[in-house]
Amino acid sequence: MSNHQKRLSAPDSWPVERKEETFTVKADAGPHGETGVPLLIVLRDVLGYVDSRKEARYALEGGSVLVNGDGNVAEDRPVGMFDILAFTERDEYYRVFPSEGGRLSLTPIDEDAAASRLGKVVGKQQVAGGAFQYTLHDGTTLRADDSYAGGDSLVVDNETKEIVAHFPYEEGALVTAVDGGHAGEIGEIEEIRVTPGSGDNAVVVTQADGGFETIADYVVVIDENFTEGGEE
């Protein structure tokens, strides 16, 4: 199987120039599915910290580049929405955040905020022993009690993997759109519209200068610290 991805056919979320060269690196199997951006693209094309795949491998061997607290990462490791990147030698920390047009961008944050990451609950099922298993948007699974629901957001400690905060999906919640025509926009849920049958549910989001309506799957509950780079 090829290790290369044609730039023109790369997912819209990838922050790469489409016409500069024909190919770019292909993401390895892992978190975020097809939307995951290879770490090499972040290091080379976004931050400019390396010039080649070889340099990226060398930089990662030292363990000073962490993704969600993990220093054992390869250059083709997929990086996606709400992941935390830490460059410990540089004392730099970033959260991957959706920007206009659906592309992923890096939001600078402080070291305390980098200790945990946010995940949207996209699946829930009861398992043996009475506990519940929750699946987050990046494929992570967690076990907890019955306190959370689909669409909620959970903040997970990168070291202990414990849930340290919970943002319910409900009217009045602060959300960001992560896909569709309003990707990157932030507002409060005014109304949740449940569509009977197999149709997509919708949300009406209000903003200071107006608002928008989008598919419920396209919004993620956050809090104000996610737009300011402060602590969760």
Salt bridges, closest charged atoms under 4 A:
ASP45 OD2 - ARG44 NH2 3.08
GLU75 OE2 - ARG53 NE 2.81
GLU75 OE2 - ARG57 NE 2.88
ASP76 OD2 - ARG53 NH2 3.89
ASP83 OD2 - HIS32 NE2 2.90
ASP83 OD2 - ARG77 NH1 3.40
ASP138 OD2 - ARG117 NH1 2.85
ASP146 OD1 - LYS124 NZ 2.42
ASP152 OD2 - HIS166 NE2 2.80
GLU185 OE2 - HIS182 ND1 3.08
GLU191 OE1 - ARG193 NE 3.32
GLU213 OE1 - ARG193 NH1 2.91
GLU232 OE2 - ARG95 NH2 2.13
